[in-house]
Amino acid sequence: AQTTFKFDTRYLENVNALTNSATITVDCALAPIHTVTIAQAGTQFNFKNLGTGQTATVVVKQDGTGGHTLDFDSIYKFPDGSAPTITTTANAVDIVSFISDGSNMLGSFVQDVK
């Protein structure tokens, strides 16, 4: 049987601001949603404290120069088997979300959010 939940107040997720670096540690014990402004090519994410079945989202913004990229290693799986190419326009915003299956990070991607 399904149960319906009614919330009398807004439900808010914690949001954690990340620091730009070549490899960004995303500590999911701090929040399920993270934001970062990237300022270099080849940035990678290193998720920690993300258990099987848990999700994490990163809102990725280009700095005022743009032209920066993300790299994903083989544990990151995306539709059609291809890692996304983020928008490289200055100040562009993309969103990457992941579900951990215990071995891999199953990803989805929303590009050029305006």
C-alpha positions as CSV (number, residue, x, y, z in Angstrom):
1,A,0.0,0.0,0.0
2,Q,1.2,3.5,-0.8
3,T,1.3,6.2,1.8
4,T,0.7,9.8,1.1
5,F,2.8,12.3,2.9
6,K,1.6,15.9,3.4
7,F,4.1,18.5,4.4
8,D,2.9,21.7,6.1
9,T,6.1,23.5,5.5
10,R,8.6,23.8,2.7
11,Y,11.1,21.0,2.4
12,L,14.6,22.4,2.0
13,E,17.8,20.5,1.1
14,N,21.1,21.6,2.4
15,V,23.4,23.2,-0.2
16,N,27.2,23.1,0.1
17,A,29.5,25.5,-1.7
18,L,32.5,23.7,-3.1
19,T,36.0,25.1,-3.7
20,N,37.4,25.0,-7.2
21,S,40.5,22.9,-7.8
22,A,41.7,20.3,-10.3
23,T,40.0,17.6,-8.2
24,I,37.0,18.7,-6.2
25,T,36.0,16.6,-3.2
26,V,32.2,16.4,-2.9
27,D,31.4,15.4,0.7
28,C,27.9,14.2,0.6
29,A,27.8,14.0,4.4
30,L,27.5,17.8,4.3
31,A,24.7,18.1,1.8
32,P,23.0,16.4,-1.2
33,I,23.3,19.5,-3.4
34,H,26.6,21.3,-4.1
35,T,27.6,24.3,-6.1
36,V,30.9,25.2,-7.6
37,T,32.4,27.8,-10.0
38,I,35.1,26.2,-12.1
39,A,38.1,28.1,-13.3
40,Q,40.2,25.5,-15.1
41,A,40.0,22.7,-17.8
42,G,39.8,19.1,-16.8
43,T,38.2,19.5,-13.4
44,Q,37.2,16.2,-11.8
45,F,34.8,15.3,-8.9
46,N,35.7,12.9,-6.1
47,F,32.5,12.0,-4.2
48,K,32.8,10.7,-0.6
49,N,30.2,9.6,1.9
50,L,27.7,8.7,-0.8
51,G,26.1,5.3,0.0
52,T,24.4,2.9,-2.3
53,G,21.1,4.3,-3.5
54,Q,22.0,7.9,-2.4
55,T,22.0,10.8,-4.8
56,A,24.1,14.0,-5.2
57,T,23.7,17.0,-7.4
58,V,26.4,19.5,-8.4
59,V,25.4,22.9,-10.0
60,V,28.5,23.8,-12.1
61,K,29.1,27.4,-13.1
62,Q,31.7,28.7,-15.5
63,D,33.7,31.6,-14.2
64,G,33.6,34.9,-16.0
65,T,36.2,33.7,-18.5
66,G,34.6,30.4,-19.4
67,G,36.1,27.7,-21.6
68,H,36.6,25.2,-18.7
69,T,35.8,21.5,-18.9
70,L,34.9,18.5,-16.6
71,D,36.5,15.1,-16.9
72,F,34.8,11.9,-15.7
73,D,36.6,8.6,-15.1
74,S,35.2,5.2,-15.8
75,I,33.0,4.9,-12.6
76,Y,30.8,7.7,-14.0
77,K,28.1,6.3,-16.3
78,F,25.9,8.5,-18.5
79,P,23.1,7.8,-21.1
80,D,24.5,6.4,-24.3
81,G,27.8,5.7,-22.5
82,S,29.1,9.2,-23.3
83,A,30.2,11.7,-20.6
84,P,28.5,15.1,-21.2
85,T,30.3,18.1,-22.5
86,I,29.5,21.1,-20.3
87,T,28.6,24.5,-21.6
88,T,31.8,26.5,-21.8
89,T,30.3,30.0,-22.2
90,A,31.4,32.5,-19.5
91,N,29.0,32.2,-16.5
92,A,27.1,29.3,-18.0
93,V,25.4,26.9,-15.6
94,D,25.0,23.1,-16.0
95,I,23.7,20.6,-13.5
96,V,25.1,17.0,-13.0
97,S,23.3,14.5,-10.8
98,F,24.4,11.1,-9.7
99,I,23.0,8.0,-8.0
100,S,25.4,5.6,-6.5
101,D,24.8,1.9,-7.3
102,G,27.6,0.9,-4.9
103,S,30.2,0.5,-7.7
104,N,29.4,3.2,-10.2
105,M,28.0,6.7,-10.3
106,L,24.9,6.8,-12.6
107,G,24.7,10.3,-14.0
108,S,22.2,12.6,-15.6
109,F,23.0,16.1,-17.0
110,V,21.1,19.3,-17.6
111,Q,22.9,21.7,-19.9
112,D,23.0,25.5,-20.2
113,V,20.4,26.3,-17.5
114,K,19.1,29.9,-17.9
